[in-house]
């Protein structure tokens, strides 16, 4: 029996997904908010980018279901208790097992059959010569290296057909469901406004790419291998969880401070405004990189002095990762706080807010009913933009050595490990390229989605469109 492992970051992502589900359920009771979110998904760009983000979240969820495998029992020895491996795996590792188990000795280029560097080899006569050795796993099923092109083409066609077939099942089921709903209601305008064809096309593309990657990765290293022979594609996919979580958790740390302090400064003014301004002005004057680096070093000291609390490498990496999320959030709230303060100063002078004060409405009710709804668009835009910023910040911090733990898969660690490879001749380019492509796709989808959220929730944009 496997032993389930629950890391703190796993529990946080479970809580986050449950909170999003609860939010969507509560959204049904708010017609105005439901209408605005419908405007977001009525956009083709918004729908496509949302599905891409969901795909990244799905991979993060699969990589957050951790477990430890039992060690094999010794022959002739009866064990009272089952001993478990110190290696913590996830459900995603099962899906990507062909990538994880087919390591080579050193660098190899994408779809290569031979090593990237020459090695000393011995022929049948015992003479030593230098040549590019054949890879152990990539293309091992081929009897002749000249068959590679046709083999890749044939397996690609089969993978594409399988991807189309897999995508066709949920698409057909959803179309059937839509038709049944349409037959039972007279108003079809809400459903017709949603660009379902774009959603179907995005799901189809993701399904085809996923099947193609999983199919060919059993026989080739699609994105090559690194210095120690590990599959680069495996590292890139495993790094998705780190990117998604660090962007989400750091943003959630930022929001309470920015919202409470920003609205309080703009609404109450006076000494409250002075204290908040002094606080974020002082914090903004400290170089962010130095502050983060000093905090991360303190976390490293704590881990070293309390080694008994981290008996597994994964626990140490997870603790440092959560600490980095907290540090990024606590040092990055000043920008949103400034915007909320300025917007609250403007909204608090509007006639209906002054009328509410004249009728003796409490401050809590004024803020909840009049101030907060008018600054919600800023908060939503900041959530997505901060998410993108934190994903990129992790890559920069890991590059300079103060990011996540080196044993943790992340795009920043991949770039950091590959920086010396760029000076080789010829250049080993695939490690950096793999991290760049997956990080670029996530950040681009988040930014495009934030634009659609701004268009739907910004009162000035809404008035301009009307």
MOLIN-V176364 format. One record per helix or strand of 2 or more residues. SS is the DSSP state (A for helix, B for strand). FROM is the first residue (numbers start at 1). TO is the last residue. If there is no record, write none. Layout:
ss={SS/SS}
from={FROM/FROM}
to={TO/TO}
This chain:
ss={B/A/A/A/B/B/A/A/B/B/A/A/A/A/A/A/A/A/A/A/A/A/A/A/A}
from={3/8/31/44/66/84/91/97/119/128/145/189/196/232/270/288/307/313/334/351/363/411/421/430/459}
to={5/27/41/62/70/90/95/101/122/131/184/192/216/268/285/305/309/330/347/358/399/418/423/457/465}
